[in-house]
Amino acid sequence: MKPTIFFKNRRPNLISVWVLAFYMLTLWLVPPAAADSPDVVNIGVGTKGKYVVVNARLVDGFTKKILEAILNGVPMGFTFEIELRKANTIWMDSLVSSNKVRHRVQFDSLKKAYKFSEFGKNVKRKIITRKENRYQQLMLNLKDIPIAPIYELDPNEKYYVRVKADLETDRFWFPFNYIFFFVPFSEFETSWAQTSPLAIDPDLNLSKQASSSKNRKNTLSKALIRSFNK
């Protein structure tokens, strides 16, 4: 089944917005309880078609207050920064390619549905779901994110992928862009998490792989990638 696209945005009633704004401000002025720090885990690197792709998961990304804010119609976004780097033994590691992927969700109280979007380089999705666990899964997971064409990688070199995430607040609509100035969400940023060294398998026939991928567009292959333990 094809995912449902966004409903058209409606301009919120001004009185309702200010009532909600007052509620959110008083909610976050209460000192936060101790919580686990968010972290990026389960970074996987493979190939799909002609691209090297990345999978990853953000854990402890939703606090109680973030979940409450979403239910009250506050748009929330996670920004994932993904880098493919070449591991150099003498000089500093060099950046080969990068991708910035933004996940955003907003609850439509009239439709009782969560509107999710994912945007990045060669990445674009819009999905609506009524299931809370579904939108959380979409928000916290990166799946098959293209990071670089396969031909750009040298089989004689070692590479690694690193990922970090942070809560995006600078794009919130009025008045939440002002409310969040007082909220310590600017501290919501993970450390870089990275894979062990990787390399393209030199024994693999890339041209054969490219031609056969036309018949397996949705198949993720990890055959091209060799991993070296640290």
Order of alpha helices (4+ residues) and beta strands (2+ residues): alpha-beta-beta-alpha-beta-beta-beta-beta-alpha-beta-beta-alpha-beta-beta-alpha-beta
